């Protein structure tokens, strides 16, 4: 008998095994009919048969096989006890996995580990039962969010979208005033949100409370925040790819600006506005209900940020830098 090249048993084959076995046909004869080796069927019955009785049902067997396959390539991370201890201690000190992996190479020239292995170690289910290290991560998500796996929109949903890569060089070098980055600070506790605008050269910040993060409200917030500024202080606005920014062409018409868009999942491209959002989160942390703050509270925070000395501005404030560039 010619035995075909090995492959996993199919659902149809498992159905046939159960049917022929119920008729009392021997394992050797079943193997011959399926053109499988007898040892393959023997392993199948031991692994995927009913654990308590000498019975075999195709659907439970298929589920057990699928579960075993999904767990086949999972292995415990950071098996070396010293490295596990090294990583655990530094996570508790507030170090990021990247910092730990980079420092380990300096402290021990013969030891290497990737930051990805540390993340897998932290989110390993068995470890979390013993000691949960997830709260020591900067974001501390209960479930790990793998970078690049959330593709909400396959194609661009923003009309006339122009990539950040086509932005003038003067924007990238921060050599002139008037180039803004826009983003929204939101909360799961409220429909209200904050529209945040940051000027790249001076780091001047404009914050506007919106009753809801919609395209219409975003257009109104940006137009109101920038319309009173001199023309040379409003040249371009760079947005993320959220649906609230679909009316950017209408905003351009009102302000005589040009719009550009960050690439999806490239948060490092909007570091200026992301840093400012982090400062705002110190006052209004995540899950804060923005319905409970007034426009006066928002302006108070805006003034606080604009009159805060910045190292990148040689310890001048954003307001001082902006006024100096405008005069």
N, C-alpha and C positions, 0 to 999 in steps of 0.2 A: 504493500500500500504506500502510495506517495503522500508524505506528510507535507502540507503547505507551509510556507514561511510563517513564523509566529506573528500573531497579532492578537490584540485583546478580544475577548469574547464579545459578541454583539448582543443586543437585547433579543433579537430573533433566535440566536443560538441558545441563549438561556431559556427562552420559552420551550425550545425543542428538547433541551436537557430535562426540564421538569416534566414535560409530557411523556417522553420515552421512559424516564425513570419511574413514573407512576404506573406504567404498564409492566414494570418488572424486568425490563430489558437490561442486560448487563452493561457495566461501564465500558468494557472493551467494544461491544457492539455499537453503543452510542458514539464512542470515539470514531469508529469506522464510518458511521453514517455522516458525521460532521466533518470527517477528514481532519480530525484533531488527534493529538497524542493522548493516550490514556492518562498520563501523569498530569496533563493540563486540566482535565476534567476532575481528577482527584483533588488537585489543589483548589479548584473552584468550589467544590463541595465543602472542603475543610474551611476555607476562608469566608465564603459568602453564604453558606448554608445556615439554617436556623441554629443559634448557639446552644439551645437546650435539647432539641429533639432531632432525630435523624430525618430531617425534612428539608426540602429545597423548593423555594418559591422564586420565580424569576424576577418579580418586581423588587422585593426586599434585597435580593442578591445584587440587582443592578444598583440600588442605592448604596449598599455597602461597598461595592467596587468603586463607585464614583467618589465616595468619601475617602477611601484608601488612596485613590489616585491624587486627590487634592492635597492630601497630607504627605505624599511620598517625598517631596522635595523640601519639606520644612525641616530645618535643623536648628538646634539651639545655638544662639549667638554668644560670642565672647566666652568660650569654654575655659580659657586660662583664668585661674582664680585671681592672679595678681591684676590682670587687666580689668576684670569685672570690678574689683575693689577700687582700682584707680579711677575708672569711669564713674562709679557710684559716688565716690567722695566728691569729685569735681562737679557732677551734676547738682549735688546738694549745695555747692558753693555758688551756683548760678551760672556755671560755664555752659556754653552751647556745645553740642556734639562736634561742630567744626573746630572749636577752640580746643576741645579735649583731644581730638584726633591729631591736630597740628602740634600740640604741645607734647604728646606722647613720643613723637619722633625725635624731639629735642632732648627729652629727659632720658629716653632709652633708644639708642641708635639701632638696636637689633629688633625693635618692636614696631609693628605697623598695624594700623586698623583704620578703616574708612568711617566717616561720619554716618554713612548709610547703615553700617553694621550696628552702630550705637543706637540709631533710631529703631532698628529692628529689635535690638536687645531690650530697649525701654518698653516697646509695645508688645513684647512676647507675652502671651496669655498666662503661661505658667508662672513667669516671674511676677506679673502683676498680682497674682494671688498671694505671693510671699511678701513682696514689697513694691508698692506702686510708685514708680519714679516719674510718671507722666507729669504731675504737678510741678516738677522742677524745671520743665521745659518752658521756654519763653511764651509759647502760645498755649501749651497744655491742653490740646484738643483731646477729648475722650477717645475719639476714633482718629486714626492717622489719616491725614489728607495727603495723598501722593501727588506730587507736583505734576501738573500737566494733564491730569486725568479728568478734569471737569471742563469739558468742551460744551458749553451751553449753546453756543451758536456755531454751526458748521461754516456758514458764510457770513460775511459782514452784513449787519442789519442797519448800519448807519449810512445814510446817503452822502455821496461826495466825500467819503472818508479819505484823508491823506495821511500816510504813515509818518511817524516821527523821523524816519530816515530821510525824508525830503525837507526837513526843517532847515532854515538857514544856519550857517555856521555861527553867526553872531548870537544865536539863541544858545547853542551848545557851550560857547566860551563865556557866556554871561558878560559880554563886552558892552552891551547897551541895555538900557532900561526898557520896560514895556512888554516883556515876554512872561506870560503867566502859565501856571499849572493849576488845573481844576480837579477837584475830587469831592466826594460826599462822605460824611461821617454819619453812619446810621446806627440804629439800635433795634433789637428784636422786641423791645418792650414798647415801642411807639411807632406810629406811622410818620411822625415828624422826623426831620433829619437836618443836618447842617451842610450847607454848601460852602466849600473852602476854596479860596483862591490865594495863591502865593506867587509873588513876583520873583523871578529867578535871580536877578542881580542883587536886589536890596533885601529879599526875604520878607517884604511887606505882606501882611496877611489881611484878607477880607473874609469875614465869616457872616453868613446869612442863615437865619433859621427859616426852614421851609415846612409848611404844614404837612407836606407829603413829597416824597422824592419822585417827581414826575418831570417829563420833558418841559412842560409849560412852566412849572415852578422854577426849574433850573435856569431856563432862559431869563425869566424875570429877575431871579436873584443875581445872576452874573451881570445883566444889563444895568440893574440898579447900583451894583457895587462899583462898576467901572466907568459909568457914563460921565460922571463929574470930573474924571481925571483928564489931564492934558492928552492930546492925541498921541504925542510921542511916548506916553506912558501906557498905551494900550495898542500893541502891535500884533501879537499872536497869543492864542490860548491853546494849550495842549491838554487833551482830555483822555480819560480812560474809555473803555469800550462799552460802558453801561448804556442801557436804553434811554436813560434820562438825558443823554447828550445828543439825541437825534435831531434836535432843533438848532444845531450849532450854526447852520448857514443863516438862520434868522438872526441869531446873536451877532454873527459877523456883519450882517447888513446894518444892524442897529449901532454897532460900535466901530465899524470900519476896521475890523480885525481879520486875521487869517487863523484857521483852525488846523490843528494836527492831532494825531491820535497815537497813544502808546501801543506797542504790540501786545496782543493778549498774553497774559501770564508773565509779563516782564515788569514786575513791580519795581525792580531796581532802576528802571528808566524814569520813574517819577519820584526819585528819592527826596526831592525838595518838599513836595506836598505830603509825602508819606511821613517825613520827619515831623512836619507841622501837625499832622493828624495825631501823631504819637504824643505831642505836647498837649493837644486838646484832650486826649484820653486821660491825661493825668488829672484833669479837672472834672471831665465827664467820662468816667470809665465805661467799659463795655456793659451792656444791659442797663445803662442809665436811660431813664424815660425822658426824652427830649420834650415831651408835652408839658413837663413841669417847669421848664425854664422860660423866661421872658426874653424879648428882644434886647432889653436892657442888660440882662445877664450875659447875653452873647457879645454885645458891644464892649462890656467890661473885660471879657476874656480877650477880645480882639486888641484892645488898647494895651492890655498886659503883655501880650506877645510882641506887639510892635514897639514897645518901650523896654524890651528885655535885651541887654547887651549880648552880642553873638561873637563867638571866637572867629568865625569865618569872615566877619566884617571888621576884624581888628578891634573887637569889643565896642564898636559903635552899635547903635540900635537900628533896626530896620527902618523906623520912621526917619531917623537922622540921615541915613544913607539915601533913602528914597527922595527926601526933600532936597538933598544936596545934588542928586542927579537931575532933578527937575528944574533947578534954578540955573 
